Amino acid sequence: MDDLAVLRHFNRIYTQRVGVLEDSFLGMGRPLSVSRLLYEMGLSTPSRWPP
């Protein structure tokens, strides 16, 4: 396998073992993508809308 194939293989195995691709990331009842979005929204500064 070339280096890229080895890296992709590692990533697939790692994400499966950690469980980040399951429907309930860390038992929170939501997938990783939604958890990440909510996390990023929480880090952002509050908007001043409406002005």
DRENNUDREN-802164 format. One record per residue (C-alpha): residue in one letter; x, y, z. Coordinates in steps of 0.001 Angstrom, whole numbers, padded with zeros to 6 digits, always signed. Layout:
<recs>
AXYZ ...
</recs>
This chain:
<recs>
M+000000+000000+000000 D+001127+003536-000624 D+001332+006079+002192 L-002091+007564+001486 A-003778+004172+001538 V-002064+003341+004839 L-003236+006620+006362 R-006821+006123+005178 H-006825+002567+006534 F-005578+003809+009905 N-008216+006564+009988 R-011030+004108+009251 I-009933+001686+011967 Y-009323+004454+014513 T-012693+006151+013970 Q-014495+002809+014209 R-012761+001849+017462 V-013245+005242+019071 G-016866+005270+017956 V-017003+008719+016404 L-019052+007468+013461 E-021816+005991+015585 D-025214+007656+015895 S-024564+008678+019496 F-021160+010278+020002 L-019994+009950+023633 G-023494+008872+024644 M-024870+012353+023986 G-027659+011137+021684 R-026350+012989+018641 P-023781+012189+015943 L-020277+013655+015905 S-021095+016164+013161 V-023918+017719+015190 S-021842+017672+018383 R-018986+019419+016575 L-021311+022059+015130 L-022814+022827+018534 Y-019328+022995+020053 E-018135+025454+017407 M-021271+027562+017834 G-020621+027697+021552 L-017092+028998+020963 S-018138+031788+018636 T-018697+035257+019971 P-022327+036233+020350 S-023674+038136+017394 R-025215+041520+017813 W-028203+040790+015618 P-030466+042604+015435 P-028240+045674+015655 
</recs>
